[in-house]
């Protein structure tokens, strides 16, 4: 299962692609932090 396929199967998902960044770069960490905050806000 790829991230793209999972995203397409999960109707309410949001796939964020951070250009020119690895999994642990600062822009990726910012996107991850925002995603966690968004999830927490819905709980």
C-alpha positions as a Markdown table, in Angstrom:
| # | Residue | x | y | z |
|---|---|---|---|---|
| 1 | Unk | 0.0 | 0.0 | 0.0 |
| 2 | Unk | 1.4 | 3.4 | -1.0 |
| 3 | Unk | 0.5 | 6.7 | 0.7 |
| 4 | Unk | -1.3 | 7.7 | -2.5 |
| 5 | Unk | -3.4 | 4.5 | -2.6 |
| 6 | Unk | -4.2 | 4.8 | 1.1 |
| 7 | Unk | -5.2 | 8.5 | 0.6 |
| 8 | Unk | -7.5 | 7.5 | -2.2 |
| 9 | Unk | -9.2 | 4.8 | -0.1 |
| 10 | Unk | -9.7 | 7.1 | 3.0 |
| 11 | Unk | -12.3 | 9.6 | 2.0 |
| 12 | Unk | -11.5 | 12.2 | 4.6 |
| 13 | Unk | -7.7 | 12.0 | 4.4 |
| 14 | Unk | -5.4 | 14.7 | 3.4 |
| 15 | Unk | -2.1 | 13.8 | 1.7 |
| 16 | Unk | 0.6 | 16.4 | 2.1 |
| 17 | Unk | 3.7 | 16.2 | -0.2 |
| 18 | Unk | 6.6 | 18.3 | 1.0 |
| 19 | Unk | 8.8 | 19.1 | -1.9 |
| 20 | Unk | 12.6 | 18.6 | -1.7 |
| 21 | Unk | 12.4 | 17.2 | 1.8 |
| 22 | Unk | 13.1 | 13.9 | 3.5 |
| 23 | Unk | 11.0 | 12.3 | 6.2 |
| 24 | Unk | 12.8 | 14.1 | 8.9 |
| 25 | Unk | 13.4 | 17.6 | 7.5 |
| 26 | Unk | 12.1 | 20.7 | 9.1 |
| 27 | Unk | 9.3 | 21.3 | 6.6 |
| 28 | Unk | 8.1 | 17.7 | 7.1 |
| 29 | Unk | 8.2 | 18.1 | 10.9 |
| 30 | Unk | 6.1 | 21.3 | 10.5 |
| 31 | Unk | 3.6 | 19.4 | 8.4 |
| 32 | Unk | 3.5 | 16.5 | 10.9 |
| 33 | Unk | 3.0 | 18.9 | 13.8 |
| 34 | Unk | 0.1 | 20.6 | 12.1 |
| 35 | Unk | -1.5 | 17.3 | 11.2 |
| 36 | Unk | -1.3 | 16.1 | 14.8 |
| 37 | Unk | -2.8 | 19.4 | 16.0 |
| 38 | Unk | -5.6 | 19.1 | 13.5 |
| 39 | Unk | -6.4 | 15.6 | 14.7 |
| 40 | Unk | -6.3 | 16.6 | 18.3 |
| 41 | Unk | -8.7 | 19.5 | 17.6 |
| 42 | Unk | -11.3 | 17.0 | 16.4 |
| 43 | Unk | -11.1 | 14.7 | 19.5 |
